[in-house]
Structure formats: C-alpha cells, structure tokens
Amino acid sequence: MQYEGVEPTNNASERALRYLVVLRKISGQTRGGAKSLKRLGDFVTCIMTWKAHKLSVAKEIARLI
C-alpha cells in the first residue's frame, strides 16, 4: 500500500541513523557493552530530536545541566 508524501523505502531512516553508526564506531562505544550503547543512543536521540525541532543543541544541553 502506498501513501501520498511517504517514501516507499526506509532510506530516510537509514540516513538519520548513519550519524549514530559512525559516531559509535569512532568513539569505541561498541566496546563498552550494552549500558554505554544505551547511553550513547539516548544522547543521540536527544540531539536528533532537538535538531528536528530546530532547537539549539548547545542551549538544550546547557538547560539540562
């Protein structure tokens, strides 16, 4: 079934996750176990959500501290 305005593939989702995959690889987060992967995932989820809502990542982090 196809819907107007919806991509027929999941390429947009894969592109959105690519940043996390690269970050995880260069930061060595895959060596820290499930706990560090969850922490990294939570952090990246926050950043991507703020960007999607056109909020300042720096301001949002400062607000949390």
N, C-alpha and C positions, 0 to 999 in steps of 0.2 A: 504494500500500500504506500502511496506517495502523498505527501502533503506539500502544499504550496509554501515556498520560503524555507523549506527544510532540506539540507543537503542529503543526497541519497547515500553518502558514505560517512564514515566517522573520522575523516581527515582533520576536521577542526578540533576534535577531541584529542587526537594524536599529536597535533601541533601544540596544543595547550600543555600537554604532559611532557613534551620533549625537553622543556626547560628543566623540569624536575629530574628527568633521567640523566641529563648532562651534569647538573649540579651534584646529584648523588654520586656519580662516578668520580668527578674531580675532587670531591670533598672526602671521599673514603667512607661515606656513611653506610655503605653496604657491609662494612667490617664490624660495625658497632652493634649488630643484632637488631631484633625487632623493635626494641624500645627507641633506639636512635632513629630508625627509619620512620616510626610514627611521629616523633618529634619534628623531624625534617618535613614530613608530609603535612603536619599541622601548620608549620611555619609558612610553607609554600602556599598552602590553601588560603591562609590569611592574605598573603601578598597578592595572589591572583584575584581574590575577591575584591580587595581594595582597588586594584587596577581596573577591574571590570566596572566598578562604581565610580571610576575617575577620582579617587581619593588619593591624597599624598601618602605614600608608603612611609616616609620618614615621620610625618606628623602622627600617623596612626600608631607607629611603634613607640614614639615618644609619649603618646597618650596612655599606652599600656604600662609604661614603666613607672 
